[in-house]
Amino acid sequence: MINYTIQVFVGVEHFNLSNKMSAVLLSTAYLPNITYLSQVLNHDVVVFERHEHFVKQTYRNRCEILTSNGKLSLSIPLVKQADKELIADKKISYAEDWQKQHWRAITSAYKNSPYFEFFEDKFKPFYENKYELLFDYNTQLLQTILHILRVKKQIEFTSQFDVCPVNFNDLRALSDLNNSENLNPKTYYQVFADKQGFTPNLSCLDALFNVGLDATYL
């Protein structure tokens, strides 16, 4: 049984951007990294691209966490329906129990971190309940992260694809693996830093579980 769907908010053409408001256009991302989250936090309006074609091997369905053995990539398996599919229509596959695998990896990596026990119950339902669409799943996760950080943002969704959008900081490329480097990373406490050294630009889960609400300053 598939649970949880999200109603599509109004398209970007339905709201007016004040001169004093900043807006960023982003592709969806699974438990996004620090660079991505910082852009969400630094803009007043966050617009998510619903009308791009899904691109394989990107952060759209992948995140990276830090384990005792180093960086680990977690990928959400997807159902292939056609050669070209809109990201908003991309369905999650449950042919394998990836939710159990991901949660086990997250728990193993962060169970000894300072804030894991405080936020564990916020994230665990995402690995117990089934969502039909990747886009909805990612959006709900990000909204949960913002709620934990006590941050309110105006969230909107595109109604069509625009190659060169006007009035938005177009950072859709941040969801691509080769365009998401944090050039000036701020260091923070990591559980395995004594063994691995500091590892920058991991999933924001790493910062949340290690430094709590101070993740907003990274």
C-alpha positions in Angstrom: 0.0 0.0 0.0 1.3 3.4 -1.0 0.8 6.2 1.6 1.4 9.9 1.6 0.9 12.2 -1.4 1.6 15.9 -1.6 -0.7 18.3 -3.3 1.1 20.5 -5.9 1.3 24.1 -4.8 0.6 27.0 -7.1 3.0 27.4 -10.0 5.6 30.2 -9.9 3.6 32.4 -12.3 1.0 32.8 -9.5 3.0 34.7 -7.0 4.8 38.1 -7.2 8.4 38.4 -6.0 9.0 41.5 -3.9 12.0 43.6 -4.7 13.4 42.7 -1.3 12.8 39.0 -1.7 15.3 36.6 -3.1 14.4 33.3 -4.8 16.3 30.2 -5.7 15.4 27.6 -8.3 16.5 24.1 -7.4 16.1 20.6 -8.6 14.9 18.1 -6.1 17.4 16.2 -4.0 17.4 13.3 -1.5 18.5 14.5 1.9 20.5 17.3 0.2 24.0 18.2 1.0 25.3 21.3 3.0 25.8 23.4 -0.1 22.2 22.8 -1.3 20.8 23.4 2.2 22.7 26.6 2.6 21.1 28.0 -0.6 17.6 27.1 0.7 18.4 28.9 4.0 19.9 31.9 2.2 16.8 32.7 0.0 13.3 33.9 0.9 11.6 31.8 -1.7 12.5 28.3 -2.7 11.2 27.1 -6.1 11.5 23.4 -7.0 11.7 22.3 -10.6 9.0 19.8 -11.5 9.3 19.8 -15.2 12.8 18.8 -16.0 13.6 15.3 -17.2 15.0 12.9 -14.6 18.8 12.5 -14.8 20.5 9.3 -13.6 23.3 9.2 -11.1 22.6 12.6 -9.4 21.6 13.8 -6.0 18.0 13.7 -7.1 17.8 10.2 -5.7 21.1 9.9 -3.9 22.8 11.2 -0.8 26.1 10.7 1.0 26.7 10.0 4.7 29.8 9.3 6.7 30.4 5.9 8.3 33.2 4.4 10.2 34.5 3.1 6.9 34.3 6.4 5.1 31.7 8.1 2.8 28.7 6.0 1.9 26.3 6.7 -1.0 22.6 5.8 -0.5 20.5 5.6 -3.6 16.7 5.3 -3.9 15.8 2.8 -6.6 13.3 4.0 -9.1 10.8 2.5 -11.5 11.7 2.9 -15.2 8.6 3.7 -17.2 10.1 5.4 -20.3 13.4 6.7 -21.7 12.5 10.3 -20.8 10.4 11.0 -17.7 9.6 14.2 -15.9 11.1 14.3 -12.4 7.7 14.9 -10.9 6.4 11.6 -12.4 9.3 9.5 -11.3 8.1 6.6 -9.1 10.0 4.9 -6.3 10.6 1.2 -6.6 10.0 -1.1 -3.6 11.2 -4.3 -5.3 14.0 -4.3 -2.8 13.8 -3.1 0.8 16.0 0.0 0.3 14.2 1.7 3.2 15.4 -0.8 5.7 18.9 -0.7 4.2 19.1 3.1 4.3 17.8 3.4 7.8 20.1 0.7 9.1 23.1 2.6 7.5 21.9 5.9 8.9 21.4 4.5 12.4 24.8 2.7 12.3 26.5 5.9 11.2 24.9 8.3 13.6 23.5 6.5 16.6 26.4 7.8 18.7 26.2 11.4 17.4 25.1 14.1 19.9 21.7 14.8 18.3 20.6 11.5 16.8 18.2 10.6 19.6 16.6 14.1 19.4 15.7 13.9 15.7 15.5 10.1 15.1 11.7 10.0 15.4 11.4 12.8 12.8 13.1 10.8 10.1 12.2 7.2 10.9 8.7 7.4 9.4 10.3 8.1 6.0 11.8 4.6 6.2 8.6 2.9 7.3 5.9 4.5 5.1 5.8 4.2 1.4 5.7 7.2 -0.9 4.7 6.7 -4.6 6.7 9.6 -6.1 10.4 10.6 -5.5 9.6 14.3 -5.8 7.0 14.1 -3.1 9.3 12.1 -0.8 12.2 14.5 -1.2 9.9 17.5 -0.7 8.5 16.1 2.5 11.9 15.3 3.8 13.2 18.8 3.2 10.1 20.3 4.8 10.9 18.1 7.9 14.5 19.3 7.9 13.3 23.0 7.8 10.9 22.3 10.6 13.6 20.8 12.8 15.8 23.9 12.1 12.8 26.1 12.9 13.1 27.8 9.5 10.1 29.0 7.5 10.4 29.4 3.8 8.0 30.1 1.0 8.0 27.0 -1.1 6.8 27.0 -4.7 6.9 24.7 -7.7 7.4 25.4 -11.4 4.5 25.0 -13.8 6.7 24.6 -16.9 10.4 24.1 -17.8 12.3 27.3 -18.4 15.9 27.1 -19.7 16.7 30.6 -18.6 14.4 31.7 -15.8 14.1 35.3 -14.9 14.2 36.7 -11.3 15.5 33.5 -9.9 18.9 32.3 -8.8 19.1 29.2 -11.0 20.9 26.5 -9.1 19.3 23.4 -10.5 22.8 22.1 -11.3 23.4 21.6 -7.5 21.6 18.3 -7.8 24.3 17.1 -10.3 27.2 15.2 -8.8 29.9 17.2 -10.5 28.4 20.6 -9.7 27.9 20.5 -5.9 31.3 21.1 -4.4 31.5 23.2 -1.3 34.5 25.4 -2.1 34.7 27.0 1.3 33.4 24.4 3.7 33.0 25.2 7.4 34.3 22.4 9.6 32.1 21.0 12.4 32.2 18.1 14.7 31.8 14.7 13.0 31.7 11.4 14.9 34.4 9.7 12.8 36.6 12.8 12.2 39.3 11.3 14.4 39.5 8.4 12.0 38.4 9.8 8.7 39.3 13.5 9.0 36.7 16.1 8.3 34.5 15.2 5.3 32.8 18.2 3.7 29.5 18.6 1.9 27.8 15.4 3.1 24.0 15.1 3.4 22.6 17.7 5.8 21.7 14.7 8.0 25.4 14.6 9.0 25.3 18.2 10.3 21.9 17.8 12.0 22.9 14.7 13.9 26.3 16.1 14.9 25.7 19.8 15.6 21.9 20.1 15.8 20.4 23.5 15.1 23.9 25.0 14.5 23.6 23.3 11.1 21.9 26.6 10.0 25.2 28.4 10.3 27.3 26.0 8.0 
